[in-house]
Amino acid sequence: MYPEELVKPMRQELVNAGFEELYTSQDVENVLQKKGTTLIVVNSVCGCAAGTARPGVITSLEFDKTPTNLTTVFAGVDVESTATAREKMIPFPPSSPSVALFKDGQLVHMLERHHIEGRSAEMIAANLVGAYEEFC
C-alpha cells in the first residue's frame, strides 16, 4: 500500500476534474446501478498514469459527449473498491492504470495499461472520445 501523502496529488488531479473517488465495494456497486454511462479510472502511481493516462482522460472531457458519472479508484491504495471495479471489468485482466466505460452497469469500452503505455495523452483522449460518441 502506498502512503496517502504520496498519492494525494495524483488523486487530486482527477478530483479537480470532477471525478468522484470510490473507496468501498458498495461505492462501486452503487455507481454502476445508476442509469447512463460511468467512467471508472483505475489510477496508479506509475509514470504512464501521470504522463498520459490522467491527462488523456481529463482532455477527453472537453468535448460535447461525456460520461454521466466520472469515478476513480486508486490501485494499491483503495484495495476494496479497486478489487470490485476490476471484477466488473472481467474478462480483462487487472491492470493499472486502466479506464473502463460502463453503460447502465455493463462494460462497453476498456483501455488496458498496454493501450496506455507508449501512447500520448491526445491518443488516449481520442480513443475515449470515440467511445463517448458511441455510448454516451
C-alpha positions as CSV (number, residue, x, y, z in Angstrom):
1,M,0.0,0.0,0.0
2,Y,1.2,3.5,-0.9
3,P,1.3,6.3,1.7
4,E,-1.5,8.7,1.4
5,E,0.8,11.7,1.2
6,L,2.4,10.2,-1.9
7,V,-0.9,9.6,-3.8
8,K,-2.8,12.7,-2.7
9,P,-1.6,14.9,-5.6
10,M,-2.4,12.0,-8.0
11,R,-5.9,11.6,-6.6
12,Q,-6.4,15.4,-6.6
13,E,-5.7,15.6,-10.3
14,L,-8.8,13.6,-11.1
15,V,-10.9,15.0,-8.3
16,N,-10.2,18.5,-9.6
17,A,-11.5,17.4,-13.0
18,G,-14.8,16.3,-11.4
19,F,-14.1,12.7,-10.6
20,E,-15.7,11.0,-7.5
21,E,-13.4,8.7,-5.5
22,L,-14.8,5.3,-4.8
23,Y,-13.4,3.7,-1.6
24,T,-15.6,0.7,-0.9
25,S,-17.2,-2.2,-2.8
26,Q,-20.5,-0.6,-2.1
27,D,-19.4,2.7,-3.7
28,V,-18.6,0.8,-6.9
29,E,-21.9,-1.2,-6.8
30,N,-23.9,2.0,-6.2
31,V,-22.4,4.0,-9.1
32,L,-22.8,1.1,-11.5
33,Q,-26.5,0.8,-10.6
34,K,-27.1,4.3,-11.9
35,K,-28.6,4.8,-15.4
36,G,-26.4,6.3,-18.0
37,T,-22.7,6.0,-18.5
38,T,-20.0,5.6,-15.9
39,L,-16.3,6.0,-16.4
40,I,-14.0,4.3,-13.9
41,V,-10.4,5.2,-13.9
42,V,-8.1,2.8,-12.1
43,N,-5.5,5.4,-11.0
44,S,-1.9,4.5,-10.4
45,V,1.5,5.9,-9.2
46,C,3.2,4.7,-12.4
47,G,4.7,7.1,-14.9
48,C,2.2,6.3,-17.6
49,A,-0.6,7.3,-15.3
50,A,0.9,10.7,-14.7
51,G,2.3,11.2,-18.2
52,T,-0.6,10.1,-20.4
53,A,-3.5,8.4,-18.6
54,R,-4.7,11.1,-16.3
55,P,-4.0,13.9,-18.8
56,G,-5.7,11.9,-21.6
57,V,-8.8,11.2,-19.5
58,I,-9.1,14.8,-18.5
59,T,-8.7,16.0,-22.0
60,S,-11.4,13.6,-23.2
61,L,-13.9,15.5,-21.1
62,E,-13.5,18.7,-23.1
63,F,-15.9,17.5,-25.9
64,D,-19.7,17.5,-26.2
65,K,-20.4,13.9,-25.2
66,T,-19.1,12.8,-21.9
67,P,-20.0,10.1,-19.3
68,T,-22.8,10.8,-16.9
69,N,-20.7,9.6,-13.9
70,L,-16.9,10.2,-13.5
71,T,-15.3,8.0,-10.9
72,T,-11.9,6.7,-9.8
73,V,-10.3,4.0,-7.7
74,F,-6.6,4.0,-6.8
75,A,-4.7,0.8,-7.3
76,G,-2.5,-0.2,-4.4
77,V,-4.4,2.2,-2.0
78,D,-8.2,1.7,-2.4
79,V,-7.9,-2.1,-2.2
80,E,-11.6,-2.9,-1.7
81,S,-13.0,-0.6,-4.4
82,T,-10.3,-1.5,-6.9
83,A,-10.9,-5.2,-6.5
84,T,-14.7,-4.7,-7.0
85,A,-14.1,-2.4,-10.0
86,R,-11.7,-5.0,-11.6
87,E,-14.3,-7.7,-11.1
88,K,-16.7,-5.6,-13.1
89,M,-14.0,-5.3,-15.9
90,I,-13.8,-9.1,-16.5
91,P,-12.8,-10.6,-19.0
92,F,-10.0,-8.0,-19.0
93,P,-7.1,-8.9,-16.6
94,P,-6.3,-6.4,-13.8
95,S,-4.1,-3.6,-15.0
96,S,-3.3,-0.1,-13.8
97,P,-3.7,2.4,-15.0
98,S,-6.8,1.4,-16.9
99,V,-10.0,3.1,-17.9
100,A,-13.4,1.4,-18.2
101,L,-16.7,2.8,-19.6
102,F,-19.9,1.3,-18.5
103,K,-23.4,1.9,-19.8
104,D,-26.3,1.1,-17.5
105,G,-23.8,-1.0,-15.4
106,Q,-22.5,-3.0,-18.4
107,L,-18.9,-2.7,-19.6
108,V,-18.8,-1.3,-23.1
109,H,-15.3,0.0,-23.6
110,M,-11.9,-0.7,-22.0
111,L,-8.4,0.8,-22.1
112,E,-5.9,-1.5,-20.5
113,R,-2.4,-0.5,-19.5
114,H,-1.0,-1.8,-22.8
115,H,-3.3,0.6,-24.6
116,I,-1.9,3.5,-22.5
117,E,1.8,2.8,-22.4
118,G,3.7,4.4,-25.2
119,R,0.7,6.5,-26.3
120,S,0.2,10.2,-26.0
121,A,-2.4,11.8,-23.9
122,E,-4.0,13.0,-27.1
123,M,-4.3,9.5,-28.4
124,I,-5.9,8.3,-25.2
125,A,-8.3,11.2,-25.3
126,A,-9.2,10.4,-28.9
127,N,-9.9,6.8,-28.1
128,L,-12.2,7.8,-25.2
129,V,-13.9,10.5,-27.2
130,G,-14.8,7.8,-29.8
131,A,-16.3,5.6,-27.1
132,Y,-18.2,8.6,-25.7
133,E,-19.6,9.3,-29.2
134,E,-20.8,5.7,-29.4
135,F,-22.1,5.1,-25.9
136,C,-22.9,8.4,-24.2
